[in-house]
Amino acid sequence: MGILEARRLRPELFLSSFSTTLPDFSAASMNTAVPIDPQYRVAFVYYICGHAQLRDDENVQDSRAVTFLNKFTSQMLTIQS
């Protein structure tokens, strides 16, 4: 899901896979390497943490999840200098 969100935010990062579908990263292929540019790996960690917080079984929506997901979005859209 993070790869699809990154593709929506930064389509130029996935130019090589526009003509084809994205690779299948299902539970059956958990050991498959995901080719992510190293400068965006931390952003994906924020996405994973935010998504895990959203799926937590607590009755209250945690604001940490929103913070993590917003951090993912801002790191994907910000040009690093």
PDB file of N, CA, C and O in Angstrom:
ATOM      1  N   MET A   1       0.820  -1.188   0.000  1.00  0.00           N
ATOM      2  CA  MET A   1       0.000   0.000   0.000  1.00  0.00           C
ATOM      3  C   MET A   1       0.867   1.256   0.000  1.00  0.00           C
ATOM      4  O   MET A   1       0.511   2.266  -0.607  1.00  0.00           O
ATOM      5  N   GLY A   2       2.003   1.184   0.683  1.00  0.00           N
ATOM      6  CA  GLY A   2       2.912   2.319   0.704  1.00  0.00           C
ATOM      7  C   GLY A   2       3.494   2.616  -0.660  1.00  0.00           C
ATOM      8  O   GLY A   2       3.695   3.777  -1.017  1.00  0.00           O
ATOM      9  N   ILE A   3       3.767   1.568  -1.426  1.00  0.00           N
ATOM     10  CA  ILE A   3       4.302   1.761  -2.772  1.00  0.00           C
ATOM     11  C   ILE A   3       3.250   2.421  -3.660  1.00  0.00           C
ATOM     12  O   ILE A   3       3.579   3.298  -4.459  1.00  0.00           O
ATOM     13  N   LEU A   4       1.999   2.012  -3.528  1.00  0.00           N
ATOM     14  CA  LEU A   4       0.945   2.642  -4.311  1.00  0.00           C
ATOM     15  C   LEU A   4       0.769   4.106  -3.926  1.00  0.00           C
ATOM     16  O   LEU A   4       0.559   4.951  -4.796  1.00  0.00           O
ATOM     17  N   GLU A   5       0.852   4.414  -2.648  1.00  0.00           N
ATOM     18  CA  GLU A   5       0.745   5.805  -2.203  1.00  0.00           C
ATOM     19  C   GLU A   5       1.932   6.630  -2.690  1.00  0.00           C
ATOM     20  O   GLU A   5       1.764   7.779  -3.097  1.00  0.00           O
ATOM     21  N   ALA A   6       3.120   6.053  -2.651  1.00  0.00           N
ATOM     22  CA  ALA A   6       4.307   6.752  -3.164  1.00  0.00           C
ATOM     23  C   ALA A   6       4.178   6.977  -4.666  1.00  0.00           C
ATOM     24  O   ALA A   6       4.583   8.023  -5.173  1.00  0.00           O
ATOM     25  N   ARG A   7       3.628   6.026  -5.365  1.00  0.00           N
ATOM     26  CA  ARG A   7       3.436   6.182  -6.820  1.00  0.00           C
ATOM     27  C   ARG A   7       2.439   7.291  -7.115  1.00  0.00           C
ATOM     28  O   ARG A   7       2.573   7.996  -8.115  1.00  0.00           O
ATOM     29  N   ARG A   8       1.434   7.451  -6.247  1.00  0.00           N
ATOM     30  CA  ARG A   8       0.470   8.535  -6.424  1.00  0.00           C
ATOM     31  C   ARG A   8       1.124   9.889  -6.162  1.00  0.00           C
ATOM     32  O   ARG A   8       0.875  10.854  -6.885  1.00  0.00           O
ATOM     33  N   LEU A   9       1.961   9.958  -5.125  1.00  0.00           N
ATOM     34  CA  LEU A   9       2.601  11.215  -4.758  1.00  0.00           C
ATOM     35  C   LEU A   9       3.748  11.581  -5.686  1.00  0.00           C
ATOM     36  O   LEU A   9       3.897  12.745  -6.058  1.00  0.00           O
ATOM     37  N   ARG A  10       4.552  10.608  -6.060  1.00  0.00           N
ATOM     38  CA  ARG A  10       5.751  10.845  -6.869  1.00  0.00           C
ATOM     39  C   ARG A  10       5.806   9.880  -8.042  1.00  0.00           C
ATOM     40  O   ARG A  10       6.608   8.947  -8.025  1.00  0.00           O
ATOM     41  N   PRO A  11       4.981  10.075  -9.053  1.00  0.00           N
ATOM     42  CA  PRO A  11       4.943   9.118 -10.171  1.00  0.00           C
ATOM     43  C   PRO A  11       6.260   9.017 -10.929  1.00  0.00           C
ATOM     44  O   PRO A  11       6.538   7.984 -11.538  1.00  0.00           O
ATOM     45  N   GLU A  12       7.071  10.061 -10.903  1.00  0.00           N
ATOM     46  CA  GLU A  12       8.340  10.005 -11.649  1.00  0.00           C
ATOM     47  C   GLU A  12       9.316   8.998 -11.060  1.00  0.00           C
ATOM     48  O   GLU A  12      10.242   8.572 -11.750  1.00  0.00           O
ATOM     49  N   LEU A  13       9.134   8.609  -9.816  1.00  0.00           N
ATOM     50  CA  LEU A  13      10.003   7.603  -9.204  1.00  0.00           C
ATOM     51  C   LEU A  13       9.742   6.205  -9.764  1.00  0.00           C
ATOM     52  O   LEU A  13      10.563   5.302  -9.604  1.00  0.00           O
ATOM     53  N   PHE A  14       8.605   6.036 -10.414  1.00  0.00           N
ATOM     54  CA  PHE A  14       8.198   4.722 -10.902  1.00  0.00           C
ATOM     55  C   PHE A  14       8.031   4.714 -12.423  1.00  0.00           C
ATOM     56  O   PHE A  14       7.200   3.975 -12.951  1.00  0.00           O
ATOM     57  N   LEU A  15       8.807   5.522 -13.120  1.00  0.00           N
ATOM     58  CA  LEU A  15       8.688   5.599 -14.580  1.00  0.00           C
ATOM     59  C   LEU A  15       8.924   4.263 -15.257  1.00  0.00           C
ATOM     60  O   LEU A  15       8.298   3.966 -16.275  1.00  0.00           O
ATOM     61  N   SER A  16       9.805   3.466 -14.715  1.00  0.00           N
ATOM     62  CA  SER A  16      10.095   2.171 -15.347  1.00  0.00           C
ATOM     63  C   SER A  16       8.930   1.194 -15.232  1.00  0.00           C
ATOM     64  O   SER A  16       8.852   0.244 -16.011  1.00  0.00           O
ATOM     65  N   SER A  17       8.021   1.407 -14.274  1.00  0.00           N
ATOM     66  CA  SER A  17       6.913   0.461 -14.105  1.00  0.00           C
ATOM     67  C   SER A  17       5.578   1.038 -14.560  1.00  0.00           C
ATOM     68  O   SER A  17       4.531   0.479 -14.235  1.00  0.00           O
ATOM     69  N   PHE A  18       5.588   2.164 -15.319  1.00  0.00           N
ATOM     70  CA  PHE A  18       4.329   2.702 -15.834  1.00  0.00           C
ATOM     71  C   PHE A  18       3.740   1.824 -16.920  1.00  0.00           C
ATOM     72  O   PHE A  18       2.520   1.700 -17.022  1.00  0.00           O
ATOM     73  N   SER A  19       4.584   1.217 -17.728  1.00  0.00           N
ATOM     74  CA  SER A  19       4.079   0.388 -18.814  1.00  0.00           C
ATOM     75  C   SER A  19       3.639  -0.992 -18.329  1.00  0.00           C
ATOM     76  O   SER A  19       2.933  -1.709 -19.038  1.00  0.00           O
ATOM     77  N   THR A  20       4.051  -1.354 -17.138  1.00  0.00           N
ATOM     78  CA  THR A  20       3.653  -2.640 -16.557  1.00  0.00           C
ATOM     79  C   THR A  20       3.000  -2.395 -15.206  1.00  0.00           C
ATOM     80  O   THR A  20       3.006  -1.275 -14.696  1.00  0.00           O
ATOM     81  N   THR A  21       2.451  -3.424 -14.646  1.00  0.00           N
ATOM     82  CA  THR A  21       1.886  -3.298 -13.305  1.00  0.00           C
ATOM     83  C   THR A  21       3.010  -3.377 -12.281  1.00  0.00           C
ATOM     84  O   THR A  21       4.094  -3.883 -12.569  1.00  0.00           O
ATOM     85  N   LEU A  22       2.742  -2.879 -11.104  1.00  0.00           N
ATOM     86  CA  LEU A  22       3.729  -2.968 -10.032  1.00  0.00           C
ATOM     87  C   LEU A  22       3.893  -4.418  -9.612  1.00  0.00           C
ATOM     88  O   LEU A  22       2.962  -5.210  -9.758  1.00  0.00           O
ATOM     89  N   PRO A  23       5.052  -4.777  -9.096  1.00  0.00           N
ATOM     90  CA  PRO A  23       5.260  -6.159  -8.647  1.00  0.00           C
ATOM     91  C   PRO A  23       4.277  -6.534  -7.537  1.00  0.00           C
ATOM     92  O   PRO A  23       3.818  -5.683  -6.775  1.00  0.00           O
ATOM     93  N   ASP A  24       3.974  -7.806  -7.469  1.00  0.00           N
ATOM     94  CA  ASP A  24       3.070  -8.314  -6.433  1.00  0.00           C
ATOM     95  C   ASP A  24       3.850  -8.499  -5.140  1.00  0.00           C
ATOM     96  O   ASP A  24       4.811  -9.267  -5.089  1.00  0.00           O
ATOM     97  N   PHE A  25       3.434  -7.793  -4.103  1.00  0.00           N
ATOM     98  CA  PHE A  25       4.069  -7.924  -2.790  1.00  0.00           C
ATOM     99  C   PHE A  25       3.041  -8.458  -1.811  1.00  0.00           C
ATOM    100  O   PHE A  25       2.709  -7.799  -0.825  1.00  0.00           O
ATOM    101  N   SER A  26       2.542  -9.644  -2.082  1.00  0.00           N
ATOM    102  CA  SER A  26       1.536 -10.265  -1.233  1.00  0.00           C
ATOM    103  C   SER A  26       2.217 -11.062  -0.121  1.00  0.00           C
ATOM    104  O   SER A  26       3.444 -11.119  -0.042  1.00  0.00           O
ATOM    105  N   ALA A  27       1.417 -11.662   0.717  1.00  0.00           N
ATOM    106  CA  ALA A  27       1.950 -12.460   1.824  1.00  0.00           C
ATOM    107  C   ALA A  27       2.763 -13.644   1.316  1.00  0.00           C
ATOM    108  O   ALA A  27       3.667 -14.115   2.006  1.00  0.00           O
ATOM    109  N   ALA A  28       2.453 -14.127   0.123  1.00  0.00           N
ATOM    110  CA  ALA A  28       3.184 -15.259  -0.441  1.00  0.00           C
ATOM    111  C   ALA A  28       4.599 -14.872  -0.869  1.00  0.00           C
ATOM    112  O   ALA A  28       5.475 -15.730  -0.971  1.00  0.00           O
ATOM    113  N   SER A  29       4.820 -13.590  -1.115  1.00  0.00           N
ATOM    114  CA  SER A  29       6.141 -13.151  -1.579  1.00  0.00           C
ATOM    115  C   SER A  29       6.811 -12.238  -0.557  1.00  0.00           C
ATOM    116  O   SER A  29       7.369 -11.203  -0.921  1.00  0.00           O
ATOM    117  N   MET A  30       6.760 -12.611   0.701  1.00  0.00           N
ATOM    118  CA  MET A  30       7.304 -11.768   1.778  1.00  0.00           C
ATOM    119  C   MET A  30       8.822 -11.655   1.732  1.00  0.00           C
ATOM    120  O   MET A  30       9.370 -10.698   2.279  1.00  0.00           O
ATOM    121  N   ASN A  31       9.514 -12.581   1.109  1.00  0.00           N
ATOM    122  CA  ASN A  31      10.981 -12.535   1.044  1.00  0.00           C
ATOM    123  C   ASN A  31      11.496 -11.836  -0.207  1.00  0.00           C
ATOM    124  O   ASN A  31      12.704 -11.809  -0.442  1.00  0.00           O
ATOM    125  N   THR A  32      10.605 -11.271  -1.011  1.00  0.00           N
ATOM    126  CA  THR A  32      11.000 -10.594  -2.231  1.00  0.00           C
ATOM    127  C   THR A  32      11.550  -9.207  -1.901  1.00  0.00           C
ATOM    128  O   THR A  32      10.942  -8.456  -1.139  1.00  0.00           O
ATOM    129  N   ALA A  33      12.691  -8.879  -2.474  1.00  0.00           N
ATOM    130  CA  ALA A  33      13.286  -7.559  -2.252  1.00  0.00           C
ATOM    131  C   ALA A  33      12.468  -6.497  -2.978  1.00  0.00           C
ATOM    132  O   ALA A  33      12.034  -6.700  -4.112  1.00  0.00           O
ATOM    133  N   VAL A  34      12.266  -5.367  -2.312  1.00  0.00           N
ATOM    134  CA  VAL A  34      11.523  -4.258  -2.892  1.00  0.00           C
ATOM    135  C   VAL A  34      12.522  -3.172  -3.281  1.00  0.00           C
ATOM    136  O   VAL A  34      13.197  -2.625  -2.408  1.00  0.00           O
ATOM    137  N   PRO A  35      12.632  -2.847  -4.564  1.00  0.00           N
ATOM    138  CA  PRO A  35      13.616  -1.847  -4.992  1.00  0.00           C
ATOM    139  C   PRO A  35      13.160  -0.422  -4.672  1.00  0.00           C
ATOM    140  O   PRO A  35      12.389   0.168  -5.429  1.00  0.00           O
ATOM    141  N   ILE A  36      13.629   0.124  -3.569  1.00  0.00           N
ATOM    142  CA  ILE A  36      13.313   1.488  -3.140  1.00  0.00           C
ATOM    143  C   ILE A  36      14.605   2.278  -3.086  1.00  0.00           C
ATOM    144  O   ILE A  36      15.610   1.801  -2.558  1.00  0.00           O
ATOM    145  N   ASP A  37      14.581   3.480  -3.627  1.00  0.00           N
ATOM    146  CA  ASP A  37      15.744   4.354  -3.557  1.00  0.00           C
ATOM    147  C   ASP A  37      16.086   4.586  -2.081  1.00  0.00           C
ATOM    148  O   ASP A  37      15.190   4.892  -1.295  1.00  0.00           O
ATOM    149  N   PRO A  38      17.344   4.452  -1.689  1.00  0.00           N
ATOM    150  CA  PRO A  38      17.723   4.583  -0.276  1.00  0.00           C
ATOM    151  C   PRO A  38      17.290   5.891   0.379  1.00  0.00           C
ATOM    152  O   PRO A  38      17.041   5.918   1.584  1.00  0.00           O
ATOM    153  N   GLN A  39      17.196   6.965  -0.384  1.00  0.00           N
ATOM    154  CA  GLN A  39      16.816   8.227   0.238  1.00  0.00           C
ATOM    155  C   GLN A  39      15.349   8.265   0.655  1.00  0.00           C
ATOM    156  O   GLN A  39      14.949   9.158   1.401  1.00  0.00           O
ATOM    157  N   TYR A  40      14.537   7.313   0.187  1.00  0.00           N
ATOM    158  CA  TYR A  40      13.122   7.271   0.547  1.00  0.00           C
ATOM    159  C   TYR A  40      12.781   6.140   1.523  1.00  0.00           C
ATOM    160  O   TYR A  40      11.615   5.965   1.879  1.00  0.00           O
ATOM    161  N   ARG A  41      13.760   5.393   1.947  1.00  0.00           N
ATOM    162  CA  ARG A  41      13.479   4.257   2.842  1.00  0.00           C
ATOM    163  C   ARG A  41      12.940   4.704   4.192  1.00  0.00           C
ATOM    164  O   ARG A  41      12.057   4.046   4.743  1.00  0.00           O
ATOM    165  N   VAL A  42      13.441   5.794   4.734  1.00  0.00           N
ATOM    166  CA  VAL A  42      12.945   6.293   6.025  1.00  0.00           C
ATOM    167  C   VAL A  42      11.489   6.716   5.895  1.00  0.00           C
ATOM    168  O   VAL A  42      10.696   6.502   6.811  1.00  0.00           O
ATOM    169  N   ALA A  43      11.136   7.310   4.772  1.00  0.00           N
ATOM    170  CA  ALA A  43       9.743   7.699   4.548  1.00  0.00           C
ATOM    171  C   ALA A  43       8.832   6.476   4.586  1.00  0.00           C
ATOM    172  O   ALA A  43       7.731   6.537   5.133  1.00  0.00           O
ATOM    173  N   PHE A  44       9.290   5.366   4.007  1.00  0.00           N
ATOM    174  CA  PHE A  44       8.479   4.149   4.035  1.00  0.00           C
ATOM    175  C   PHE A  44       8.383   3.555   5.438  1.00  0.00           C
ATOM    176  O   PHE A  44       7.380   2.927   5.775  1.00  0.00           O
ATOM    177  N   VAL A  45       9.399   3.744   6.243  1.00  0.00           N
ATOM    178  CA  VAL A  45       9.315   3.308   7.646  1.00  0.00           C
ATOM    179  C   VAL A  45       8.220   4.098   8.360  1.00  0.00           C
ATOM    180  O   VAL A  45       7.455   3.530   9.140  1.00  0.00           O
ATOM    181  N   TYR A  46       8.139   5.400   8.101  1.00  0.00           N
ATOM    182  CA  TYR A  46       7.059   6.209   8.676  1.00  0.00           C
ATOM    183  C   TYR A  46       5.697   5.715   8.201  1.00  0.00           C
ATOM    184  O   TYR A  46       4.749   5.664   8.984  1.00  0.00           O
ATOM    185  N   TYR A  47       5.594   5.353   6.932  1.00  0.00           N
ATOM    186  CA  TYR A  47       4.317   4.848   6.424  1.00  0.00           C
ATOM    187  C   TYR A  47       3.935   3.539   7.119  1.00  0.00           C
ATOM    188  O   TYR A  47       2.789   3.356   7.530  1.00  0.00           O
ATOM    189  N   ILE A  48       4.889   2.651   7.243  1.00  0.00           N
ATOM    190  CA  ILE A  48       4.616   1.352   7.875  1.00  0.00           C
ATOM    191  C   ILE A  48       4.184   1.542   9.325  1.00  0.00           C
ATOM    192  O   ILE A  48       3.233   0.905   9.777  1.00  0.00           O
ATOM    193  N   CYS A  49       4.874   2.410  10.051  1.00  0.00           N
ATOM    194  CA  CYS A  49       4.510   2.676  11.448  1.00  0.00           C
ATOM    195  C   CYS A  49       3.129   3.315  11.547  1.00  0.00           C
ATOM    196  O   CYS A  49       2.334   2.938  12.407  1.00  0.00           O
ATOM    197  N   GLY A  50       2.838   4.276  10.678  1.00  0.00           N
ATOM    198  CA  GLY A  50       1.530   4.916  10.691  1.00  0.00           C
ATOM    199  C   GLY A  50       0.410   3.959  10.355  1.00  0.00           C
ATOM    200  O   GLY A  50      -0.654   3.994  10.973  1.00  0.00           O
ATOM    201  N   HIS A  51       0.645   3.103   9.377  1.00  0.00           N
ATOM    202  CA  HIS A  51      -0.374   2.125   8.994  1.00  0.00           C
ATOM    203  C   HIS A  51      -0.594   1.105  10.112  1.00  0.00           C
ATOM    204  O   HIS A  51      -1.725   0.682  10.354  1.00  0.00           O
ATOM    205  N   ALA A  52       0.472   0.714  10.786  1.00  0.00           N
ATOM    206  CA  ALA A  52       0.335  -0.219  11.917  1.00  0.00           C
ATOM    207  C   ALA A  52      -0.448   0.429  13.056  1.00  0.00           C
ATOM    208  O   ALA A  52      -1.246  -0.235  13.717  1.00  0.00           O
ATOM    209  N   GLN A  53      -0.224   1.717  13.288  1.00  0.00           N
ATOM    210  CA  GLN A  53      -0.971   2.424  14.339  1.00  0.00           C
ATOM    211  C   GLN A  53      -2.456   2.509  13.986  1.00  0.00           C
ATOM    212  O   GLN A  53      -3.304   2.411  14.872  1.00  0.00           O
ATOM    213  N   LEU A  54      -2.779   2.689  12.716  1.00  0.00           N
ATOM    214  CA  LEU A  54      -4.184   2.752  12.307  1.00  0.00           C
ATOM    215  C   LEU A  54      -4.889   1.418  12.508  1.00  0.00           C
ATOM    216  O   LEU A  54      -6.081   1.381  12.812  1.00  0.00           O
ATOM    217  N   ARG A  55      -4.154   0.327  12.337  1.00  0.00           N
ATOM    218  CA  ARG A  55      -4.753  -1.000  12.450  1.00  0.00           C
ATOM    219  C   ARG A  55      -4.767  -1.532  13.875  1.00  0.00           C
ATOM    220  O   ARG A  55      -5.206  -2.657  14.117  1.00  0.00           O
ATOM    221  N   ASP A  56      -4.296  -0.741  14.805  1.00  0.00           N
ATOM    222  CA  ASP A  56      -4.262  -1.154  16.203  1.00  0.00           C
ATOM    223  C   ASP A  56      -5.690  -1.406  16.697  1.00  0.00           C
ATOM    224  O   ASP A  56      -6.623  -0.734  16.258  1.00  0.00           O
ATOM    225  N   ASP A  57      -5.862  -2.364  17.603  1.00  0.00           N
ATOM    226  CA  ASP A  57      -7.197  -2.759  18.058  1.00  0.00           C
ATOM    227  C   ASP A  57      -7.789  -1.860  19.133  1.00  0.00           C
ATOM    228  O   ASP A  57      -8.875  -2.152  19.634  1.00  0.00           O
ATOM    229  N   GLU A  58      -7.129  -0.799  19.498  1.00  0.00           N
ATOM    230  CA  GLU A  58      -7.680   0.086  20.518  1.00  0.00           C
ATOM    231  C   GLU A  58      -8.904   0.809  19.975  1.00  0.00           C
ATOM    232  O   GLU A  58      -9.051   0.984  18.766  1.00  0.00           O
ATOM    233  N   ASN A  59      -9.781   1.227  20.885  1.00  0.00           N
ATOM    234  CA  ASN A  59     -11.013   1.902  20.488  1.00  0.00           C
ATOM    235  C   ASN A  59     -10.780   3.343  20.050  1.00  0.00           C
ATOM    236  O   ASN A  59     -11.612   3.917  19.348  1.00  0.00           O
ATOM    237  N   VAL A  60      -9.676   3.923  20.449  1.00  0.00           N
ATOM    238  CA  VAL A  60      -9.404   5.325  20.156  1.00  0.00           C
ATOM    239  C   VAL A  60      -8.408   5.419  19.005  1.00  0.00           C
ATOM    240  O   VAL A  60      -7.376   4.749  19.017  1.00  0.00           O
ATOM    241  N   GLN A  61      -8.717   6.250  18.014  1.00  0.00           N
ATOM    242  CA  GLN A  61      -7.785   6.493  16.909  1.00  0.00           C
ATOM    243  C   GLN A  61      -6.611   7.285  17.463  1.00  0.00           C
ATOM    244  O   GLN A  61      -6.802   8.323  18.097  1.00  0.00           O
ATOM    245  N   ASP A  62      -5.433   6.814  17.233  1.00  0.00           N
ATOM    246  CA  ASP A  62      -4.234   7.418  17.789  1.00  0.00           C
ATOM    247  C   ASP A  62      -3.730   8.519  16.859  1.00  0.00           C
ATOM    248  O   ASP A  62      -3.621   8.317  15.650  1.00  0.00           O
ATOM    249  N   SER A  63      -3.427   9.669  17.425  1.00  0.00           N
ATOM    250  CA  SER A  63      -2.921  10.773  16.600  1.00  0.00           C
ATOM    251  C   SER A  63      -1.506  10.496  16.095  1.00  0.00           C
ATOM    252  O   SER A  63      -1.044  11.147  15.157  1.00  0.00           O
ATOM    253  N   ARG A  64      -0.818   9.533  16.713  1.00  0.00           N
ATOM    254  CA  ARG A  64       0.513   9.164  16.222  1.00  0.00           C
ATOM    255  C   ARG A  64       0.450   8.606  14.813  1.00  0.00           C
ATOM    256  O   ARG A  64       1.356   8.837  14.012  1.00  0.00           O
ATOM    257  N   ALA A  65      -0.607   7.878  14.504  1.00  0.00           N
ATOM    258  CA  ALA A  65      -0.749   7.323  13.156  1.00  0.00           C
ATOM    259  C   ALA A  65      -0.820   8.435  12.124  1.00  0.00           C
ATOM    260  O   ALA A  65      -0.172   8.365  11.080  1.00  0.00           O
ATOM    261  N   VAL A  66      -1.600   9.452  12.414  1.00  0.00           N
ATOM    262  CA  VAL A  66      -1.722  10.585  11.493  1.00  0.00           C
ATOM    263  C   VAL A  66      -0.388  11.303  11.370  1.00  0.00           C
ATOM    264  O   VAL A  66      -0.017  11.737  10.280  1.00  0.00           O
ATOM    265  N   THR A  67       0.332  11.432  12.470  1.00  0.00           N
ATOM    266  CA  THR A  67       1.639  12.085  12.435  1.00  0.00           C
ATOM    267  C   THR A  67       2.612  11.311  11.563  1.00  0.00           C
ATOM    268  O   THR A  67       3.320  11.907  10.750  1.00  0.00           O
ATOM    269  N   PHE A  68       2.660   9.997  11.716  1.00  0.00           N
ATOM    270  CA  PHE A  68       3.550   9.169  10.905  1.00  0.00           C
ATOM    271  C   PHE A  68       3.197   9.252   9.420  1.00  0.00           C
ATOM    272  O   PHE A  68       4.085   9.386   8.577  1.00  0.00           O
ATOM    273  N   LEU A  69       1.911   9.175   9.100  1.00  0.00           N
ATOM    274  CA  LEU A  69       1.497   9.228   7.703  1.00  0.00           C
ATOM    275  C   LEU A  69       1.762  10.604   7.084  1.00  0.00           C
ATOM    276  O   LEU A  69       2.134  10.702   5.915  1.00  0.00           O
ATOM    277  N   ASN A  70       1.568  11.662   7.874  1.00  0.00           N
ATOM    278  CA  ASN A  70       1.896  13.007   7.384  1.00  0.00           C
ATOM    279  C   ASN A  70       3.396  13.170   7.172  1.00  0.00           C
ATOM    280  O   ASN A  70       3.824  13.847   6.237  1.00  0.00           O
ATOM    281  N   LYS A  71       4.191  12.553   8.035  1.00  0.00           N
ATOM    282  CA  LYS A  71       5.645  12.607   7.879  1.00  0.00           C
ATOM    283  C   LYS A  71       6.068  11.876   6.600  1.00  0.00           C
ATOM    284  O   LYS A  71       6.955  12.342   5.885  1.00  0.00           O
ATOM    285  N   PHE A  72       5.438  10.740   6.312  1.00  0.00           N
ATOM    286  CA  PHE A  72       5.695  10.024   5.064  1.00  0.00           C
ATOM    287  C   PHE A  72       5.410  10.925   3.867  1.00  0.00           C
ATOM    288  O   PHE A  72       6.232  11.050   2.960  1.00  0.00           O
ATOM    289  N   THR A  73       4.231  11.553   3.877  1.00  0.00           N
ATOM    290  CA  THR A  73       3.832  12.412   2.758  1.00  0.00           C
ATOM    291  C   THR A  73       4.796  13.577   2.599  1.00  0.00           C
ATOM    292  O   THR A  73       5.199  13.900   1.482  1.00  0.00           O
ATOM    293  N   SER A  74       5.169  14.212   3.706  1.00  0.00           N
ATOM    294  CA  SER A  74       6.050  15.373   3.594  1.00  0.00           C
ATOM    295  C   SER A  74       7.441  14.970   3.119  1.00  0.00           C
ATOM    296  O   SER A  74       8.067  15.720   2.369  1.00  0.00           O
ATOM    297  N   GLN A  75       7.943  13.806   3.533  1.00  0.00           N
ATOM    298  CA  GLN A  75       9.250  13.378   3.065  1.00  0.00           C
ATOM    299  C   GLN A  75       9.220  12.957   1.597  1.00  0.00           C
ATOM    300  O   GLN A  75      10.224  13.096   0.899  1.00  0.00           O
ATOM    301  N   MET A  76       8.107  12.455   1.127  1.00  0.00           N
ATOM    302  CA  MET A  76       8.014  12.091  -0.280  1.00  0.00           C
ATOM    303  C   MET A  76       7.918  13.335  -1.164  1.00  0.00           C
ATOM    304  O   MET A  76       8.389  13.323  -2.302  1.00  0.00           O
ATOM    305  N   LEU A  77       7.317  14.400  -0.655  1.00  0.00           N
ATOM    306  CA  LEU A  77       7.102  15.594  -1.466  1.00  0.00           C
ATOM    307  C   LEU A  77       8.186  16.644  -1.315  1.00  0.00           C
ATOM    308  O   LEU A  77       8.278  17.552  -2.141  1.00  0.00           O
ATOM    309  N   THR A  78       9.005  16.544  -0.288  1.00  0.00           N
ATOM    310  CA  THR A  78      10.043  17.537  -0.040  1.00  0.00           C
ATOM    311  C   THR A  78      11.312  17.175  -0.811  1.00  0.00           C
ATOM    312  O   THR A  78      11.751  16.024  -0.804  1.00  0.00           O
ATOM    313  N   ILE A  79      11.881  18.152  -1.459  1.00  0.00           N
ATOM    314  CA  ILE A  79      13.138  17.940  -2.168  1.00  0.00           C
ATOM    315  C   ILE A  79      14.258  18.057  -1.174  1.00  0.00           C
ATOM    316  O   ILE A  79      14.400  19.086  -0.513  1.00  0.00           O
ATOM    317  N   GLN A  80      15.062  17.013  -1.057  1.00  0.00           N
ATOM    318  CA  GLN A  80      16.199  16.995  -0.132  1.00  0.00           C
ATOM    319  C   GLN A  80      17.364  17.730  -0.757  1.00  0.00           C
ATOM    320  O   GLN A  80      17.713  17.494  -1.913  1.00  0.00           O
ATOM    321  N   SER A  81      17.963  18.623   0.016  1.00  0.00           N
ATOM    322  CA  SER A  81      19.138  19.340  -0.519  1.00  0.00           C
ATOM    323  C   SER A  81      20.380  18.967   0.222  1.00  0.00           C
ATOM    324  O   SER A  81      21.460  19.470  -0.089  1.00  0.00           O
TER     325      SER A  81
END
